Amino acid sequence: MRGMGNMQGMMRQMQKMQKEMQAAQKELYATEFEGKSASDMVIVKFTGEKVMKDIQIKPEAIDPDDPDMLQDLILEAVNHAMSEIDKQTQDKLGKYTRGLPM
């Protein structure tokens, strides 16, 4: 009979952990992340769900003779934001997923 009480305790623990994880995820999704390129020529803003909300491009970044430069700046800013989101996700949710089979 002792095994049943232990099992219920474990289930309660799992439910509590799941609630905490959902709250952490919700907080993460509500957070706004900013990515910047060199010299802040391009600044992008994303939600924690990796949805772009805003992009700001300085006029001097728009050179009609060098469209590749602007593309590189946008890529740099977006990749910067993505790495920030991934880092925060790992910091906030990593403790819940560590040791779980993926």
C-alpha positions in Angstrom: 0.0 0.0 0.0 2.9 2.3 0.7 3.8 2.4 -3.0 0.4 4.1 -3.9 1.0 7.1 -1.5 4.4 7.4 -3.0 3.0 7.4 -6.5 0.4 10.1 -5.7 3.1 12.2 -4.2 5.2 11.9 -7.3 2.2 12.8 -9.5 1.5 15.9 -7.4 5.2 16.8 -7.7 5.0 16.4 -11.5 1.8 18.5 -11.7 3.5 21.3 -9.6 6.5 21.2 -11.9 4.4 21.3 -15.0 2.5 24.4 -13.7 5.8 26.1 -12.8 7.2 25.3 -16.3 4.0 26.7 -18.0 4.3 29.9 -15.9 8.0 30.3 -16.9 7.2 29.6 -20.5 4.3 32.2 -20.4 6.7 34.8 -18.9 9.3 34.0 -21.5 6.8 34.4 -24.4 5.7 37.8 -22.9 9.3 39.0 -22.9 10.6 41.2 -25.7 14.0 40.5 -27.1 16.1 42.9 -29.0 18.8 42.0 -31.5 21.3 44.6 -32.9 23.7 44.6 -35.7 27.1 46.4 -35.7 26.8 50.1 -34.8 23.0 49.5 -34.2 22.4 50.1 -37.9 19.6 47.5 -37.7 17.6 46.8 -34.5 14.9 44.0 -34.4 12.5 43.1 -31.7 11.0 39.6 -31.1 8.7 38.0 -28.7 9.9 34.9 -26.7 8.0 32.9 -29.3 10.4 34.1 -32.0 7.8 36.4 -33.7 9.3 39.6 -35.0 7.5 42.7 -33.7 9.6 45.5 -35.0 12.6 46.3 -37.2 14.4 49.7 -37.3 16.9 50.4 -40.0 19.0 53.5 -39.9 19.0 55.4 -43.3 22.7 55.1 -43.6 22.4 51.3 -43.7 20.4 51.6 -47.0 23.0 51.9 -49.7 21.5 51.3 -53.1 24.9 50.3 -54.5 25.5 47.8 -51.7 22.2 45.8 -50.9 24.4 43.0 -49.5 25.5 45.2 -46.6 21.9 45.7 -45.4 21.1 42.0 -45.8 24.1 41.2 -43.6 23.1 43.7 -41.0 19.6 42.3 -40.8 20.9 38.8 -40.6 23.3 39.8 -37.8 20.5 41.6 -35.8 18.0 38.7 -36.2 20.6 36.0 -35.3 21.6 38.1 -32.2 18.0 38.2 -31.1 17.5 34.5 -31.7 20.6 33.6 -29.6 19.3 35.8 -26.8 15.9 34.0 -26.9 17.6 30.6 -26.9 19.8 31.6 -24.0 16.9 32.9 -21.9 14.8 29.8 -22.8 17.6 27.6 -21.6 18.1 29.6 -18.4 14.3 29.6 -17.6 13.2 26.2 -18.8 16.4 24.2 -18.8 16.0 23.0 -15.2 12.6 21.5 -16.2 13.9 19.6 -19.2 17.2 18.4 -17.9 17.3 14.7 -17.6 14.0 14.2 -19.6 14.1 12.1 -22.7 13.6 14.3 -25.8 
